[in-house]
Amino acid sequence: MTCLGQFMVLLDNTIVGAALPDMQHRLNTQLTGLQWIVDAYVLVVAMLLLSGGIFADRFGRKRVYLTGVAVFTAASVLCSLAPSLGWLVAGRVLQGVGAAALSPASLALLAAAYPAPQERIKAIGLWAGLSGIGLAAGPVAGGVLTDAFGWPAIFLVNLPIGAILLLAGLRTLDETRNPNSPAIDLPGTALSVLGVGVLTYGLIEGGARGWTSPLILGSFAVAAILLAAFVAVEARRRAPMLPLRLFRQRLFTVSNTAMIVVGFALMGSSFFFSQFFVYVQGSSILRAGLQTLPLSLAMVIVSPYAGRLAARYGFRIVATTGLALAGLGLLTLGMVHADTGYANVWWRLGVIGIGFGLTMSPLTGAAIQAVSPQEGGLASGISSTTRQIGAVLGVAALGAVVRTQQSGGASFETGLDTAFLVAGAITVVTAVGTGLWLVRSEPAPRDSTATASNVAFATSSN
């Protein structure tokens, strides 16, 4: 039951990308509209993921999991029926709320069901594996459904899955909770959602409204104030959602900074893949979905081995290698044009997928290694959250790059090439920084069981 729920969430992550060209045509929207369709969901998940885990511990993991499934399923129906962009974005926000509840609760239920360490690790491996199938199936399923029935069909596919989860989950899942879980940090959650949300608004709308317009400049100013207030509040709370003291550890800070870049480059570039194949190379939506498959397949195949390689060669070597490969792959993708044959494109996507597949698990493991065993779950949750924040900013910022290029008279193809080059350059620079600084500043105790569990969560969640 828990594996199927996470499968549904990750399927939704990649299935939407294949349908973006059809959404743009049928909803008569521009690039900014597509950015909001993606970022509205990712933003809510990023900001509520940590709170979702605390909700599950305090109020019951089964209850929160099934509530998340119900909200996600109902929101999917709303998305499929959306008559306009505004309604679709509202549905995506609700989907994000559901995903932020069910995803951490699913792993918590699984961990409670298998108290023996070895059995738990096997169960989490299965959970991560089935989740990866959802990630890989998304582009193909999205292309098939959109080509046959139009974009609303990609959301309706969640309806039978959600119904099965609710009916079976009510009967088979056992309720568990942690009465000693910390209180929910409502001020921190509210300030983080508003701060990152306003910053995202400025980045997305800046390309359309002009970077010097009073509204955009005001958005950046308000975002800075809100995020500063968030830091001030978190520094004073007894049980903050984001303990700032953890960032005194260089290993923790560097790994999470790199994870932001992973989300930025991976999600920001993936946002444009189907659009590149459809609008630049003239592919059908179905064919474009198939053409993007090398990246997700490479990630699914490589990710399970990344943790083993990190255990053998060290977090720094594997993470740095992965970032370098991903960055170089993005740089070569920025040199692809309308007349470039697919035989000279697929391997670039594969290199990007291998690179990011090698990167995420070691970065999460490094973050967990930097803290005490009792804080391993918190560290993995923060790692997953930073990746999601990077994804929000990646879609917004790289979209702004494309819009700015077009405003200057460049073609959409030129804008995409520039966006891929920017993502690649940032990733390569991060690889250099990771190679230099991804080391522990002072010793911290280790807990191999906790690390294995939490790495699986942060690598597979959303």
ABEGO torsion letter per residue (X at the ends): XAAAAAAAAAAAAAAAAAAAAAAAAAAGBBAAAAAAAAAAAAAAAAAAAAAAAAAAAAAEAAAAAAAAAAAAAAAAAAAAABABAAAAAAAAAAAAAAAAAAAAAAAAAAAAABABAAAAAAAAAAAAAAAAAAAAAAAAAAAAAAAAAEAAAAAAAAAAAAAAAAAAAAAABBBBBBAABBBBBAAAAAAAAAAAAAAAAAAAAAAAAEAABAAAAAAAAAAAAAAAAAAAAAAABABBABBAAAAABAAAAAAAAAAAAAAAAAAAAAAAAAAAAAAAAGBBAAAAAAAAAAAAAAAAAAAAAAAAAAAAAEAAAAAAAAAAAAAAAAAAAAABBAABBAAAAAAAAAAAAAAAAAAAAAAAAAAAAABBAAAAAAAAAAAAAAAAAAAAAAAAAAAAAAAAAAAAGBBAAAAAAAAAAAAAAAAAAAAAAAAAABBBABBBBBBAAAAAAAAAAAAABX
